[in-house]
């Protein structure tokens, strides 16, 4: 079976201090999402958690959500293929502030089809902008992508997208995270988890209401490199409010 970098190894790429593990997982088969919770005791939350992500965004509760303060500086520094997603690591110093809590942007990565859905609708691609605070808490911004005009920021990324698992490259082009986000920053919010093992909960999820366009060719280029869908199925909402 093709070996893939573990989720714990992915944590290191996010800037966490977790130790890498040899436990591997995939998006299908005997080590697919329905089996993640039994692969390793540390992954138990994948099957036992009650606030898991992704979710189907529907049945919203109306709320007065405060605007997110974006203080983004710097650029994506490198792009890598970790076997689960294409990920761009980001220079230190860029932050978001949500209700007086500040989180630093560590990396962003892509999934096709989308992991979260909207009123039962899946999107061709979703970007996850992974932030963490000084205590190791995560805040993830999700951005949906629809088919339309070619995305210029993604074009720069895809020029250096590693075709082989484990490969990475320093980015020669200047790519800023905000170039991959909609201008209108209205959002949905829910409490969730990481969408990959160990599926840790307590993650603040922000999903932008407005999608960004990519071309059909850009999505195909991504899916051909990945060689498989890389989306975890939506999880039960249970008693969580989905805010808008």
C-alpha positions in Angstrom: 0.0 0.0 0.0 1.3 3.4 -0.9 2.6 5.1 2.2 1.5 8.7 2.9 2.8 11.2 5.4 0.9 11.0 8.6 -1.5 13.6 10.0 0.9 14.1 12.9 3.7 14.8 10.4 1.4 17.3 8.8 1.1 19.0 12.2 4.8 19.7 12.1 4.2 21.5 8.8 1.6 23.6 10.5 4.1 24.7 13.1 3.0 22.4 15.8 5.4 20.6 18.1 3.8 17.1 17.6 6.2 14.2 16.9 5.8 12.5 13.5 4.2 9.1 13.4 4.4 6.2 11.0 0.6 5.7 11.1 -0.7 6.4 7.7 -4.2 7.0 6.4 -5.9 7.6 3.1 -9.2 8.8 1.7 -10.5 5.4 0.6 -10.2 1.7 1.4 -9.2 0.0 4.6 -7.5 3.2 5.9 -10.2 5.5 4.6 -12.3 8.0 6.6 -14.6 5.4 8.1 -11.6 3.6 9.6 -9.5 6.5 10.8 -10.7 6.3 14.4 -9.5 2.7 14.7 -6.0 3.1 13.1 -4.3 4.6 16.2 -5.6 5.4 19.7 -4.6 9.1 19.1 -7.1 9.1 16.2 -10.1 8.0 18.3 -11.7 11.4 18.0 -12.3 10.7 14.3 -15.0 8.2 15.2 -16.0 9.3 18.7 -16.0 13.1 18.3 -19.3 15.0 18.4 -18.1 18.3 16.9 -16.4 17.0 13.8 -15.7 18.7 10.5 -16.5 19.1 7.7 -20.2 19.8 7.8 -23.1 20.6 5.5 -23.8 24.3 6.1 -27.5 24.5 6.3 -30.2 25.4 8.8 -28.4 28.4 10.0 -28.9 30.4 13.2 -28.9 34.1 12.7 -26.2 35.9 14.6 -24.4 39.2 14.6 -20.9 38.0 13.6 -18.2 40.6 14.1 -16.0 41.3 11.2 -12.7 39.4 11.1 -9.6 41.6 11.3 -7.1 40.5 8.7 -3.5 41.6 9.3 -1.8 39.7 6.5 1.9 40.4 5.6 4.4 38.4 3.7 4.1 35.6 1.2 3.7 31.9 0.7 7.3 30.5 1.0 7.1 27.0 -0.3 4.7 24.5 -1.9 4.6 20.8 -1.1 2.7 17.6 -1.9 2.2 15.8 1.3 0.2 12.9 -0.3 -3.0 14.2 1.2 -3.2 17.7 -0.2 -1.2 20.4 -1.9 0.0 22.8 0.8 1.6 26.2 0.8 3.5 27.2 3.9 3.4 30.9 4.8 5.9 33.4 6.2 5.5 34.2 9.9 3.7 37.3 11.0 0.3 37.3 9.3 -2.7 37.1 11.6 -6.5 37.2 11.9 -8.3 38.5 15.0 -11.7 37.0 15.9 -13.4 38.5 19.0 -10.1 39.7 20.5 -8.4 36.3 19.8 -5.4 36.4 17.5 -4.3 33.5 15.3 -1.3 33.4 13.0 -1.5 32.0 9.5 0.7 28.9 9.1 -0.3 27.4 5.8 -3.1 26.9 3.3 -4.1 23.8 1.5 -6.6 22.6 -1.1 -9.2 19.8 -1.4 -11.2 18.6 -4.3 -14.1 18.2 -4.2 -14.9 20.6 -1.3 -15.0 19.1 2.2 -17.7 21.5 3.6 -20.9 21.7 1.6 -23.5 24.4 1.4 -27.2 23.3 1.5 -26.1 19.9 0.3 -24.1 21.4 -2.6 -20.4 20.4 -3.1 -18.0 22.7 -4.8 -15.2 21.7 -7.2 -12.5 22.8 -4.7 -12.0 24.3 -1.3 -9.1 26.1 0.3 -8.3 25.8 4.0 -6.3 28.6 5.6 -4.9 27.2 8.8 -4.1 29.6 11.7 -3.1 28.9 15.3 -2.6 30.9 18.4 0.1 30.8 21.0 -1.7 28.0 22.9 -1.9 25.8 19.9 -5.6 26.4 19.2 -6.7 26.4 15.5 -8.8 28.7 13.5 -9.4 27.6 9.9 -10.9 29.7 7.1 -12.6 27.8 4.4 -13.0 29.3 0.9 -15.1 27.6 -1.8 -14.0 27.7 -5.4 -16.4 27.6 -8.4 -15.6 27.1 -12.1 -15.1 30.3 -13.9 -12.2 32.6 -14.8 -8.7 31.3 -14.3 -7.4 32.1 -10.8 -4.1 34.1 -11.2 -2.8 33.3 -7.7 -3.4 29.7 -8.1 -1.8 29.8 -11.6 1.4 30.9 -9.8 1.1 28.1 -7.3 0.4 25.4 -9.8 3.4 26.3 -11.9 5.5 24.8 -9.1 3.1 22.2 -7.8 5.1 19.1 -6.9 3.8 16.1 -8.8 5.3 13.5 -6.4 4.3 12.8 -2.8 6.9 14.2 -0.4 8.3 16.8 -2.8 8.4 20.5 -2.1 9.7 23.6 -3.8 10.5 27.1 -2.7 8.1 29.5 -4.4 9.7 31.7 -7.0 6.4 33.6 -7.6 4.9 36.0 -5.1 1.6 34.6 -3.8 -0.3 36.3 -1.0 -3.0 34.5 0.9 -5.5 37.3 0.4 -5.4 36.8 -3.4 -7.1 33.5 -2.9 -9.9 34.9 -0.8 -13.1 36.8 -1.8 -13.2 40.6 -1.4 -16.4 40.3 0.6 -15.4 38.7 3.9 -18.9 37.7 5.1 -18.8 34.3 6.7 -20.4 31.3 8.3 -19.1 30.1 11.6 -19.1 26.8 13.6 -17.1 24.9 16.1 -15.5 21.9 14.6 -12.3 19.8 14.2 -9.4 19.2 12.0 -10.6 17.3 8.9 -7.7 14.9 9.0 -6.5 12.5 11.7 -6.3 12.9 14.7 -9.5 15.0 14.0 -8.9 17.1 17.1 -11.8 19.2 18.1 -12.0 22.8 19.5 -11.3 24.3 16.0 -12.9 27.6 15.1 -14.2 27.3 11.6 -14.9 30.3 9.4 -16.3 29.6 5.9 -16.5 32.5 3.5 -20.0 33.0 2.1 -18.7 34.2 -1.3 -16.8 31.7 -3.5 -13.7 32.5 -5.7 -13.3 31.3 -9.2 -10.9 28.8 -10.7 -10.8 27.4 -14.2 -11.8 23.9 -15.0 -8.2 23.2 -16.2 -6.8 24.3 -12.8 -9.1 21.9 -11.0 -8.1 19.1 -13.4 -4.4 19.8 -13.0 -4.9 19.5 -9.2 -6.9 16.3 -9.3 -4.4 14.7 -11.8 -1.5 15.4 -9.4 -3.4 14.1 -6.3 -4.7 11.0 -8.2 -7.7 10.7 -5.9 -10.4 12.8 -4.2 -9.1 14.3 -1.0 -12.2 15.3 0.9 -13.5 13.8 4.2 -17.2 13.2 4.0 -19.4 15.7 5.9 -20.0 14.8 9.5 -23.1 15.0 11.7 -23.8 18.5 13.0 -25.4 17.2 16.2 -26.4 20.0 18.5 -24.0 22.6 17.1 -25.3 26.0 15.9 -24.2 27.0 12.5 -24.0 30.7 12.6 -24.5 33.3 9.8 
